[in-house]
Amino acid sequence: MKIFNTMSEHNHEEVVFCQDRDTGLRAIIAIHDTTLGPALGGTRMWPYRSDDEALHDVLRLSRGMTYKSAAAGLNFGGGKAVIIADPQEDKNEMLFRAFGRFVQGFSGRFITGEDVGVEVRDMEWVRMETPWVLGISEALGGSGDPSPVTARGVYFGIKACSEAVYKTPSLQGRKVAIQGLGHVGYNLAEFLHKEGAQLFVTDIRPERVQRCVQDFRAEGIAPEKIYDVEADIFAPCALGAIINDETISRLKFKIIAGGANNQLADEHKHGRILLVKNILFAPDYVINAGGLINVANEIEGYHRDKALKEAEGIYDILKQIIAIARRENIPTNEASNRLAETRITQAARLKRMHVISRPRQIRGERYAW
């Protein structure tokens, strides 16, 4: 019953625990809300310390996907999957194919793609067992790695925040601290470097830091020191919950805007503290929606230019959210929630209207209603 209580806290629709003895697969798939459409969300592979930690993560991430789709104007619900394993040690074809069998069991109610610890090749193994996979290679008709589009959306989101705080979208000469230099973080660093920003970078993998130091003349920072950097903008692009009771008092930035999911350890508490500290926070599920926008384009036939243009639209969405927050004197994460929830509510009301989607036969005649 504890699991049902946890699900009901944010009104999750479905949670499936997946286990395959032969491959060693242990995974959880969570569907939060399908009002707008089938649940869309990536699969994360991570060595969680406990099953409870994995469950907490997948529930939180799937809820974020609902809000991300709604705020981005997409007709998808929110879902997520986590595979409890070490991505550096435990990957193999049969494990991912076993996972694909579970995805197939949803019959299109859940559509997945890459997330932390999962790459394009892994999703191609999943696709051997189910068509409900996005983010596959271009050779197979997909869009490939969505990270560059995610980074582009984050970049334009930072520019929207800069306009709100500094009265200009230009990032020339701005000091930006980037936490996490994986695919998204590295591509973001490239965008910022080209515009003339001064970069401070960190990652738990030293070789990634060194690459950015060499490529973008960035200054490498020890992981635990990144919160103390004297910079204008903080761009978290690693894991979540990094704005917490321990770190929030150390922050001197004017803007927090990055690609990581669930950056606030406590949405209400820490969102309010940032408001009081006059730090503009770009809601993570809004600013990092470029990857979701990118893979969603695969469903109708992928066009790279269209996906990039839609990702750039995050600039306008963030401006709208910032305007709501300032008008109502509420944290930006609460403003973005209102925007998303309003769209979901309006869509739910539309579904009360009965529409016949297929022609019916009436007295031997065909009527296309």
C-alpha atoms as one frame of an Amber mdcrd trajectory, in Angstrom:
protein
   0.000   0.000   0.000   2.959   2.343   0.485   3.569   2.262  -3.275  -0.036
   3.250  -3.973   0.249   6.103  -1.489   3.409   7.271  -3.260   1.709   7.053
  -6.668  -1.352   8.953  -5.490   0.760  11.833  -4.161   1.158  13.200  -7.706
  -1.629  11.150  -9.329   0.508   8.691 -11.317  -1.507   6.381 -13.525   0.687
   3.292 -13.715   3.957   1.809 -12.452   5.387  -1.425 -13.835   8.294  -3.322
 -12.242  10.264  -5.299 -14.834  12.522  -8.253 -14.022  14.238 -10.804 -16.241
  16.363 -13.418 -14.503  18.302 -14.548 -17.568  19.625 -11.089 -18.538  19.690
  -9.592 -15.053  17.285  -6.819 -16.062  15.756  -4.855 -13.199  13.748  -1.851
 -14.357  10.802   0.359 -13.424   8.507   2.094 -15.933   6.237   4.867 -14.642
   3.404   6.602 -16.477   2.297   9.822 -14.857  -0.448  11.340 -17.039  -1.758
  10.594 -20.545  -4.352  13.348 -20.890  -2.502  14.986 -23.790  -1.419  11.730
 -25.446   0.761   8.635 -24.984   3.436   8.876 -22.320   6.764   9.939 -23.780
   9.979   9.774 -21.784  13.522   8.461 -21.853  15.099   5.429 -20.248  17.800
   6.076 -17.653  20.435   3.498 -16.631  21.924   4.134 -13.215  23.355   2.089
 -10.300  20.784   3.194  -7.732  21.693   2.458  -4.140  18.258   0.967  -3.447
  14.989   0.043  -5.127  13.286   2.858  -3.203  15.740   5.385  -4.650  15.027
   4.110  -8.174  11.277   4.287  -7.606  11.491   7.820  -6.239  13.547   8.897
  -9.256  11.277   7.362 -11.894   8.146   8.834 -10.303   9.677  12.287 -10.111
  11.091  12.140 -13.635   7.860  10.863 -15.203   5.875  13.681 -13.615   8.412
  16.140 -14.978   7.878  14.723 -18.467   4.144  15.444 -18.259   4.845  19.071
 -17.456   7.645  19.271 -20.007   5.418  18.082 -22.858   2.568  20.340 -21.803
   4.714  23.455 -21.460   6.423  22.775 -24.791   3.071  22.544 -26.564   3.436
  18.848 -27.433   0.552  16.387 -27.489   2.172  13.767 -25.285   1.840  12.668
 -21.707   4.645  11.953 -19.295   6.462   8.707 -18.602   9.940   7.499 -17.698
  11.896   4.310 -17.241  14.914   3.477 -15.110  17.146   0.437 -15.468  18.935
  -0.379 -12.215  22.457  -1.150 -13.437  25.865   0.387 -14.053  26.052   1.826
 -17.588  29.828   1.385 -17.576  29.725  -2.327 -16.727  26.323  -3.913 -17.315
  25.253  -3.060 -20.851  24.552  -5.854 -23.300  22.221  -6.547 -26.194  19.960
  -9.082 -24.486  19.350  -6.909 -21.428  18.087  -4.064 -23.603  16.076  -6.429
 -25.787  14.434  -7.832 -22.649  13.597  -4.283 -21.651  12.151  -3.737 -25.139
   9.740  -6.625 -24.581   8.339  -4.827 -21.560   8.002  -1.573 -23.536   6.155
  -3.498 -26.248   3.692  -4.656 -23.608   2.402  -1.079 -23.334   1.284  -1.197
 -27.015   2.216   2.438 -27.643   0.965   3.837 -24.343   4.626   4.415 -23.423
   7.231   5.626 -25.950  10.866   5.847 -24.898  14.326   6.998 -25.957  17.758
   7.781 -24.490  18.397   9.336 -21.114  21.339   9.369 -18.691  23.524   6.294
 -19.178  21.752   5.176 -22.366  22.977   5.774 -25.909  21.648   5.475 -29.453
  22.980   1.938 -29.896  21.210   0.817 -26.728  17.913   2.102 -28.094  18.523
   0.254 -31.347  18.699  -2.969 -29.321  15.397  -2.016 -27.650  13.923  -1.352
 -31.093  14.580  -4.976 -32.095  11.664  -5.872 -29.807   9.347  -2.861 -30.110
   8.649   0.014 -32.539   7.849   2.364 -29.661  11.355   3.821 -29.538  12.606
   7.266 -30.542  16.092   8.770 -30.711  17.447   5.999 -32.933  20.178   6.544
 -35.516  19.586   8.486 -38.702  20.439   5.355 -40.686  17.271   3.766 -39.287
  15.135   6.829 -39.972  15.546   8.467 -36.592  17.123  11.671 -35.388  20.165
  10.235 -33.646  21.517  11.760 -30.458  19.069  14.447 -29.233  21.675  16.137
 -27.025  22.701  18.860 -29.523  19.065  19.962 -29.828  18.665  19.898 -26.045
  21.764  22.083 -25.745  20.411  24.483 -28.370  17.197  24.878 -26.404  19.139
  25.499 -23.184  21.265  28.066 -24.982  18.233  30.019 -26.194  16.650  29.674
 -22.747  19.732  31.247 -21.172  19.447  34.112 -23.641  15.815  34.661 -22.582
  16.900  34.780 -18.940  19.722  37.178 -19.805  17.240  39.491 -21.463  15.056
  39.428 -18.355  17.926  40.119 -15.942  20.443  42.121 -17.979  18.057  43.689
 -20.550  19.913  42.024 -23.412  19.972  38.446 -24.780  23.657  38.813 -25.597
  25.990  36.560 -23.626  29.162  38.262 -24.797  31.487  38.549 -21.796  29.096
  36.807 -19.397  30.623  34.419 -16.878  28.908  31.031 -17.033  29.559  28.051
 -14.731  28.639  24.703 -16.303  28.185  21.642 -14.110  28.342  18.419 -16.116
  30.106  18.112 -19.463  28.377  15.180 -21.097  26.737  15.537 -24.503  24.433
  18.406 -23.445  27.001  20.248 -21.320  29.716  20.078 -23.948  27.446  21.274
 -26.761  26.170  24.094 -24.543  29.755  25.117 -23.799  30.405  25.296 -27.535
  27.404  27.577 -28.106  28.423  29.869 -25.252  32.081  29.976 -26.291  31.149
  31.004 -29.824  29.174  33.934 -28.420  32.084  35.062 -26.274  31.078  33.877
 -22.815  33.732  33.151 -20.200  33.338  29.543 -19.044  33.965  27.799 -15.725
  33.422  24.051 -16.053  33.307  20.964 -13.880  32.573  17.255 -14.172  33.273
  14.134 -12.132  35.282  12.877 -15.127  38.516  14.928 -15.409  38.999  14.157
 -19.109  35.770  15.992 -19.930  36.961  19.061 -18.054  40.288  18.970 -19.854
  38.549  18.751 -23.221  36.573  21.933 -22.546  39.669  23.685 -21.209  41.443
  22.901 -24.472  38.526  23.491 -26.863  36.925  26.563 -25.298  39.623  28.122
 -23.103  37.458  27.323 -20.087  38.654  27.312 -16.498  38.380  23.920 -14.800
  36.761  23.861 -11.346  36.669  21.065  -8.757  33.161  19.534  -8.578  32.394
  20.712  -5.034  33.659  24.247  -5.728  31.325  25.005  -8.642  28.625  26.406
  -6.319  31.032  29.054  -5.038  32.160  30.417  -8.408  31.733  34.163  -8.905
  29.775  34.008 -12.163  26.645  35.516 -13.693  24.965  32.281 -14.768  24.937
  28.737 -13.401  24.093  25.978 -15.911  23.541  22.603 -14.164  23.780  19.859
 -16.805  24.382  16.776 -14.659  22.012  15.036 -12.237  19.196  16.617 -10.246
  18.594  17.937  -6.711  21.730  20.074  -6.818  19.846  23.133  -5.495  19.376
  21.952  -1.937  19.740  22.999   1.700  23.501  22.595   1.557  24.204  24.453
  -1.697  21.575  27.174  -1.956  23.214  29.539   0.544  26.465  29.420  -1.442
  24.998  30.577  -4.746  25.970  34.045  -5.947  24.649  33.717  -9.504  21.935
  35.946 -10.936  20.584  33.181 -13.209  20.276  29.400 -12.882  19.544  27.862
 -16.284  20.762  24.430 -17.332  19.876  21.109 -18.864  19.669  18.860 -15.772
  16.309  17.473 -14.679  14.767  18.167 -11.267  17.366  20.701 -10.165  15.416
  21.789  -7.070  15.625  19.220  -4.265  12.391  20.664  -2.838  10.361  22.423
  -5.532   8.289  24.630  -3.242  10.890  25.430  -0.591  13.902  26.045  -2.795
  11.922  27.789  -5.527  10.749  30.287  -2.916  14.258  30.793  -1.537  15.595
  31.577  -5.014  12.817  34.146  -5.443  13.799  35.822  -2.178  17.481  35.757
  -3.188  16.507  37.407  -6.492  18.018  34.556  -8.522  16.141  33.904 -11.752
  15.557  30.171 -12.140  14.732  28.705 -15.555  12.400  25.759 -14.813  14.403
  22.734 -15.885  11.639  20.868 -17.674  11.028  23.938 -19.818  14.575  24.900
 -20.728  15.725  21.324 -21.409  12.738  20.355 -23.577  14.774  20.510 -26.802
  15.595  16.812 -26.665  11.935  15.916 -26.219  10.978  18.225 -29.063  13.620
  16.582 -31.217  12.504  12.984 -30.708   8.811  13.908 -30.897   9.481  15.096
 -34.439  10.392  11.525 -35.402   6.776  10.450 -35.085   5.629  12.549 -38.041
   8.849  12.104 -40.035  12.013  13.750 -38.835  13.138  17.122 -40.176  16.203
  18.544 -38.444  15.532  22.190 -39.322  12.001  21.950 -37.900  13.259  20.413
 -34.657  15.937  23.099 -34.240  13.438  25.881 -34.894  11.008  24.482 -32.339
  13.815  24.160 -29.778  14.660  27.818 -30.305  11.028  28.544 -29.358  11.967
  27.766 -25.742  13.143  31.393 -25.702   9.538  32.641 -26.050   8.095  30.064
 -23.658  10.518  31.145 -20.941   9.743  34.807 -21.535   6.064  33.992 -21.006
   6.803  32.102 -17.776   9.032  34.876 -16.435   6.285  37.402 -17.169   3.727
  35.314 -15.236   6.126  34.912 -12.295   6.859  38.629 -12.079   3.243  39.661
 -12.501   2.053  37.348  -9.722   5.249  37.511  -7.609   5.662  33.743  -7.570
   8.688  31.517  -8.289   9.221  30.693 -11.943   8.825  26.963 -11.299   5.337
  27.619  -9.930   4.552  29.816 -12.925   5.625  27.071 -15.348   3.521  24.526
 -13.454   0.488  26.764 -13.880   1.138  27.098 -17.584   1.438  23.324 -18.018
  -1.517  22.469 -15.778  -3.753  24.944 -17.590  -3.023  23.281 -20.932  -3.670
  19.802 -19.501  -6.958  20.924 -17.946  -8.113  22.541 -21.167  -7.246  19.401
 -23.147  -9.145  17.235 -20.653 -12.241  19.392 -21.159 -11.980  18.975 -24.910
 -12.037  15.209 -24.508 -15.553  15.448 -23.096 -16.678  16.210 -26.648 -17.476
  12.933 -28.424 -15.748  12.649 -31.791 -16.000   9.685 -34.161 -12.541   9.179
 -35.557 -13.439   6.484 -38.103 -16.185   6.325 -40.752 -19.218   4.288 -39.727
 -21.619   2.181 -41.739 -25.232   3.253 -41.299 -27.874   1.390 -43.299 -25.281
   0.297 -45.789 -24.037   3.839 -46.518 -20.654   5.208 -45.544 -20.570   8.427
 -43.545 -17.216  10.054 -42.857 -17.855  11.769 -39.542
